[in-house]
Amino acid sequence: MIVKEKLAESGHWYTRQGTPAYTTIGKTGERPTTLRDARKEGLLPSTTTIINIMSKAGLDTWKQQQVLLSALTLPREPQESEQEWLARVMKDSRETGYQAANRGTAIHGIIQNWFEQVYMPEKPLYLDAIDKTLKDAFGEQPWLSEKSFAHPLGYGGKCDLMAKPINGQGTGFVVDFKTKDTDLDKIDVYFEHELQLSSYREGLNLPNARCAIIFVNGTTNQVKLVEIEEAQLQKSWDCFQHLLRVYQINNNI
């Protein structure tokens, strides 16, 4: 059996039934879904799209640092104009982000395959660490990978991992994976992570679910679970609803 690749959410749109609509068939073939397509077809923006209207201090600082590093390592050529040099620096600074995103997409795909029991010739060590971490935190659960949804308020999404209450007992669980190349002992949970989880549990109709981020370092096989407190999830859900309305009003959708 061939290992599946995780699809990148390039369009960040969903139907009102919760089906991903990342691409659209245009006159020249398949292409990423646009805002114009979404208005025409009545599609819903994703959780990620909504959160992206908010400034992210940690990510913004990281991007600025990459630009500075590129400028230090790419001196201006004698015959190069300032605009040409700046364009070269900006392109180089984005390369690190592209590489990190590609690694993250690959690791997410491997994790998805693991939970969907897809055959893999080689199993990375971090999969066993994820399995143990989940069991230690939440016990044995009927985990479901890559569950998509649509919420009546007008947004959609797809959750990395979720589990419904067993026999109606308990609250359920919502888990999102984040890949990092740094020491996970020093990692932080950002507000956008909390917004994402709170919107996911509401979208999945698990309003009281316990929610956690699992950070994964694919190089060191280090895994770290951080559960979000209920009070913070409630605050994040309130904030997400306001962000959603700002997006809907601003984009006429």
C-alpha positions as CSV (number, residue, x, y, z in Angstrom):
1,M,0.0,0.0,0.0
2,I,1.3,3.4,-0.9
3,V,1.8,5.9,1.9
4,K,-0.6,8.9,1.5
5,E,0.6,12.4,1.4
6,K,-1.1,15.0,3.5
7,L,-2.9,17.6,1.3
8,A,-1.9,21.2,2.0
9,E,-4.8,23.4,2.8
10,S,-3.9,25.8,0.0
11,G,-7.4,27.2,-0.5
12,H,-8.6,27.1,3.1
13,W,-12.3,26.7,2.1
14,Y,-15.0,24.2,3.0
15,T,-18.5,23.4,1.9
16,R,-21.4,24.0,4.2
17,Q,-21.4,20.2,4.7
18,G,-17.8,20.3,6.0
19,T,-16.1,18.9,2.9
20,P,-12.7,20.5,2.0
21,A,-12.9,22.7,-1.1
22,Y,-9.2,23.6,-1.4
23,T,-9.3,23.6,-5.2
24,T,-11.7,24.6,-8.0
25,I,-11.9,23.5,-11.6
26,G,-11.4,26.6,-13.7
27,K,-11.1,27.2,-17.5
28,T,-7.5,26.0,-17.6
29,G,-7.9,23.1,-15.1
30,E,-7.6,22.7,-11.4
31,R,-6.5,25.7,-9.3
32,P,-6.6,26.9,-5.7
33,T,-10.0,28.2,-4.6
34,T,-10.2,32.0,-4.4
35,L,-12.3,34.3,-2.4
36,R,-14.3,35.0,-5.5
37,D,-15.0,31.3,-5.9
38,A,-16.1,31.1,-2.3
39,R,-18.6,33.9,-2.6
40,K,-20.0,32.3,-5.8
41,E,-20.2,28.8,-4.4
42,G,-21.2,29.7,-0.8
43,L,-18.0,28.2,0.7
44,L,-16.8,28.8,4.3
45,P,-13.4,30.1,5.3
46,S,-11.3,27.9,7.5
47,T,-10.3,28.4,11.1
48,T,-6.7,29.2,9.8
49,T,-8.0,31.8,7.4
50,I,-9.9,33.6,10.2
51,I,-7.0,33.5,12.6
52,N,-4.6,34.8,10.0
53,I,-6.2,38.2,10.1
54,M,-4.7,38.7,13.5
55,S,-1.1,39.7,14.0
56,K,1.1,36.9,15.5
57,A,3.9,38.4,17.5
58,G,6.0,35.3,17.7
59,L,5.8,34.5,14.0
60,D,6.3,38.2,13.0
61,T,9.5,38.3,15.1
62,W,10.8,35.1,13.6
63,K,10.2,36.4,10.0
64,Q,12.1,39.6,10.8
65,Q,15.0,37.6,12.2
66,Q,15.2,35.6,9.0
67,V,15.4,38.8,6.9
68,L,18.2,40.1,9.1
69,L,20.1,36.8,8.9
70,S,19.7,36.8,5.1
71,A,20.9,40.4,4.8
72,L,24.0,39.5,6.9
73,T,24.9,36.5,4.7
74,L,24.1,38.0,1.3
75,P,26.2,41.1,0.7
76,R,25.2,43.4,-2.1
77,E,27.0,42.8,-5.4
78,P,28.9,45.7,-6.9
79,Q,26.6,46.1,-9.9
80,E,23.4,45.2,-8.0
81,S,20.8,47.8,-7.4
82,E,19.3,48.3,-4.0
83,Q,15.9,46.9,-5.1
84,E,17.5,43.8,-6.7
85,W,19.5,43.2,-3.5
86,L,16.4,43.6,-1.3
87,A,14.4,41.3,-3.5
88,R,17.2,38.6,-3.3
89,V,17.4,39.0,0.5
90,M,13.6,38.7,0.9
91,K,13.5,35.6,-1.3
92,D,16.3,33.9,0.6
93,S,14.7,34.8,4.0
94,R,11.5,33.0,2.9
95,E,13.3,29.9,1.9
96,T,13.8,28.8,5.5
97,G,10.0,29.1,6.1
98,Y,9.3,27.1,3.0
99,Q,11.6,24.3,4.1
100,A,10.1,24.3,7.6
101,A,6.5,24.2,6.1
102,N,7.4,21.3,3.8
103,R,9.0,19.3,6.7
104,G,5.9,20.0,8.8
105,T,3.5,18.9,6.0
106,A,5.5,15.6,5.6
107,I,5.5,14.9,9.3
108,H,1.7,15.6,9.5
109,G,1.2,13.2,6.6
110,I,3.2,10.4,8.4
111,I,1.2,11.0,11.6
112,Q,-2.0,10.8,9.7
113,N,-0.9,7.5,8.0
114,W,-0.1,6.1,11.4
115,F,-3.5,6.8,12.9
116,E,-5.2,5.6,9.8
117,Q,-3.1,2.4,9.9
118,V,-1.6,2.9,6.5
119,Y,1.4,0.6,5.9
120,M,4.8,2.4,6.2
121,P,8.1,0.6,5.3
122,E,9.8,2.6,8.0
123,K,8.3,4.0,11.2
124,P,9.9,7.2,12.7
125,L,10.6,6.9,16.4
126,Y,8.5,10.0,17.2
127,L,5.3,7.9,16.4
128,D,5.9,5.7,19.4
129,A,6.5,8.8,21.5
130,I,3.3,10.3,20.3
131,D,1.4,7.1,21.1
132,K,2.8,7.0,24.6
133,T,2.3,10.7,25.2
134,L,-1.4,10.4,24.3
135,K,-2.0,7.3,26.4
136,D,-0.2,8.9,29.4
137,A,-2.4,12.1,29.1
138,F,-5.7,10.7,28.0
139,G,-5.7,7.0,28.2
140,E,-6.9,4.7,25.4
141,Q,-9.2,6.6,23.0
142,P,-10.9,5.9,19.7
143,W,-8.8,8.4,17.8
144,L,-10.0,9.8,14.4
145,S,-7.6,11.5,12.2
146,E,-8.2,14.5,9.8
147,K,-11.9,15.0,10.6
148,S,-13.3,18.0,8.7
149,F,-16.4,20.0,9.7
150,A,-18.6,23.1,9.0
151,H,-20.0,25.3,11.8
152,P,-23.4,27.1,11.6
153,L,-21.6,30.4,12.3
154,G,-19.9,30.2,8.9
155,Y,-16.5,28.6,9.1
156,G,-14.9,25.2,8.5
157,G,-11.8,23.3,9.4
158,K,-10.1,20.0,9.7
159,C,-8.8,18.6,13.0
160,D,-5.5,16.6,13.2
161,L,-6.9,14.3,15.8
162,M,-10.1,13.9,17.8
163,A,-11.9,11.4,19.9
164,K,-15.6,11.4,20.8
165,P,-16.8,10.4,24.3
166,I,-17.0,6.6,24.7
167,N,-20.6,5.4,25.3
168,G,-21.6,9.0,25.9
169,Q,-19.2,9.3,28.9
170,G,-16.7,12.0,29.2
171,T,-16.0,15.2,27.2
172,G,-14.1,14.0,24.1
173,F,-10.6,15.2,23.0
174,V,-9.2,17.5,20.3
175,V,-5.5,17.5,19.5
176,D,-3.5,19.5,17.0
177,F,0.1,18.7,16.0
178,K,2.8,21.4,15.6
179,T,6.2,20.6,14.2
180,K,9.3,22.4,15.5
181,D,13.0,22.2,14.8
182,T,14.0,23.5,18.3
183,D,14.3,22.2,21.8
184,L,10.7,21.5,22.9
185,D,11.5,22.1,26.5
186,K,11.6,25.8,25.7
187,I,8.6,25.9,23.4
188,D,5.6,28.2,24.0
189,V,1.9,27.8,23.2
190,Y,0.7,30.9,21.4
191,F,-2.8,32.5,21.5
192,E,-3.5,31.4,17.9
193,H,-3.0,27.8,19.0
194,E,-5.7,28.3,21.6
195,L,-8.0,30.0,19.1
196,Q,-7.6,27.1,16.8
197,L,-8.4,24.4,19.3
198,S,-11.4,26.3,20.7
199,S,-12.9,26.7,17.3
200,Y,-12.2,23.1,16.4
201,R,-14.0,21.7,19.4
202,E,-17.0,23.9,18.7
203,G,-17.0,22.9,15.0
204,L,-16.8,19.2,15.9
205,N,-19.7,19.6,18.3
206,L,-17.5,18.8,21.2
207,P,-17.9,22.0,23.2
208,N,-16.5,20.6,26.4
209,A,-13.6,18.6,24.9
210,R,-10.2,18.6,26.5
211,C,-7.8,20.2,24.0
212,A,-4.0,19.9,23.6
213,I,-1.2,20.8,21.3
214,I,1.4,18.1,20.6
215,F,4.7,19.5,19.5
216,V,6.9,17.2,17.5
217,N,10.6,17.5,16.6
218,G,11.1,15.2,13.6
219,T,14.9,15.3,13.9
220,T,15.3,14.5,17.6
221,N,12.1,12.5,17.9
222,Q,11.2,14.7,20.9
223,V,7.4,15.0,21.6
224,K,5.7,17.4,24.1
225,L,2.0,17.6,24.9
226,V,0.6,20.9,26.3
227,E,-3.1,20.8,27.4
228,I,-5.0,24.1,27.3
229,E,-6.9,25.1,30.4
230,E,-10.7,25.3,30.1
231,A,-10.9,28.9,31.1
232,Q,-8.4,29.8,28.3
233,L,-10.4,27.8,25.7
234,Q,-13.6,29.7,26.6
235,K,-11.8,33.0,26.3
236,S,-10.4,32.0,23.0
237,W,-13.8,30.9,21.6
238,D,-15.2,34.4,22.5
239,C,-12.3,36.0,20.7
240,F,-12.5,33.7,17.7
241,Q,-16.2,34.6,17.2
242,H,-15.3,38.3,17.0
243,L,-12.5,37.6,14.5
244,L,-14.9,35.6,12.4
245,R,-17.4,38.5,12.2
246,V,-14.6,41.0,11.3
247,Y,-13.5,38.6,8.5
248,Q,-17.1,38.1,7.2
249,I,-17.9,41.8,7.2
250,N,-14.6,42.8,5.6
251,N,-14.9,40.2,2.9
252,N,-18.6,40.3,2.3
253,I,-19.0,36.7,2.9
